[in-house]
Amino acid sequence: MKLSYLFECHLNDGTLIQQTPEDVSVLDPTRSAYYDVVQRKADVEVFGIFNDDHTYAVDLRDGHFEIDGVPFNVLSGDPVLAVDQKLELVYFRRHIQTMVLGAVEMIEEAPTEFFIGWKTTIKTPNKEGEDGEEEEVITRTISIK
């Protein structure tokens, strides 16, 4: 399957991990290129996908997204995140095929949808007035077709 977007990952030590059309890991040639990112997931600062027409990126230092270099935030009444809040990369692809039971060949293939973003866990005071804190996971992603 030819990928419509390739990824590029910038790490906090200046390392750049780039996916090629062959999608092969530098660390383990039996795996995909994303394996290299997973091995350094805690060090990811900026992750993006690109093709000849567009670039989409997420900056894990502050949570903003960019489309073709234009920054924006995806917020929906979230609590204010701490300046040093650790954001974790979210990246996956969704590939959908529609088939008819008993058919010899595939009937329809939808374009692959790419998702990039971040997730984090915040602690808030217990809402019931009890001692302790509650944890809330916040996830923000954008989808690209």
N, C-alpha and C positions, 0 to 999 in steps of 0.2 A: 504494500500500500504506500503510495507516494504521499508524503506529508505536505499539507498546504501551508504549514508554518513550521519553522525551526526555532529552537530556543537558544537563548544566550543567558548565562548566569554569572554575575559579578560577585565575588567573595570579598570579605572584609580585609583580606591580606593582599588584595590586588589581583588574585588569580581569576582568570576568565575561563569558563567552561562553555564550549560551543558545540551544539549538535550539528552534525553533518547530514546530508541526505541519506547516507548509509546507516545512520543512527546506531553507532557502535561505541561502547564504552572504551575509554582509554585505559582504565584500571582493569577491566575484565572484558576481553573481546567477545565473550559469550553472552554479554548483557547489552541492554540499550544504553544510550548516552546518559539518560536520566539517572542511571545507577551512580554515576560520578557525582551528580548533584546530591543525591541522597546521602552519600558518604560524608558530605560536608554541609548538610542541611542547616546546622546551627550557625554556619559562617556566611550564609547567603545575605547579601545586602540588596541587590536588585536582580530581578528575574524578568525576562521578557521573551515574547515570541514575535517573529517577524517573517515577512515574505517580501517580494519585490515592490509591493504596493503599500503595506502598512506595518507599523510596529506598535505593540501593546506591551506595557511594562507595569510592574508593581515594585514599589520601593519599600522594603521592609524596615527601613530606618524610621519612617514616620507614617507608613500606611497609605501613601497616596498612589494613584494610578496615573498612567500616561497613555494617551493614544496619539501616535505620530508626534510625540514631543510635547503635547498639550497636557498639563497636569490637572487632576481633579481628585476629589475624595468621594467615597461611597459611605455615607453615614445615614443612619435612620434612628435618631433619638438615642444613640449609644451614650453610655457614660463617657466622660472625658477620660481618655487614656493617659497614663503617666508618660512623661517625656521619655523615660527609659523603658517603657513597656516593650517586652520581647514579643515580636510578631513572627509567626512560623509560616513558611511558604505553603501555599495550596496550589497544586497544579495537577490537572488530569485532562484526559481526552475522552469524549463520548462518541462512539461510532455506532450508528444504528443501521441495521439491515432489515428490510421487510421481506419475508419469504412466505410462500404458500405451502402449506403442508402437502407433502407428496410431490412438490415441483422438483424438477431436476436441476434447475438453475435459479439463481437469485432474481427476484422480480424488480426490486427497487433498492437503491442505496442512497441514503441521505448523506450530506456532507458531514465530515467530522467536526464536532464542536469542541473547542478548546476552552478550558477554564483556568484562570490565574487569579491569585489573591492571597489572602492571609487569614490566620486565625490566632486568637490569643485567649488567655484565661485571666479574668479579673476577679478579685475578691471584693465582696461588698458586705456591709454589716447585715446580719441576719434580720430579715424583714419581720419576723415574729417577735422581736424584742428580746429574744433569748441571747445568751452569750454566744460568741463565735462569729464566724463569717460564712457566707455562701460563695461558691464559685460559679461564675457564669462564663461560658465559652461564647466568644463573639467571632463570627466568620464573615468576611467580605470577599466576594469574588465577582469577576466580570466574565461573561461568556463571549466567545468569538467564533463565528462560523466562517 
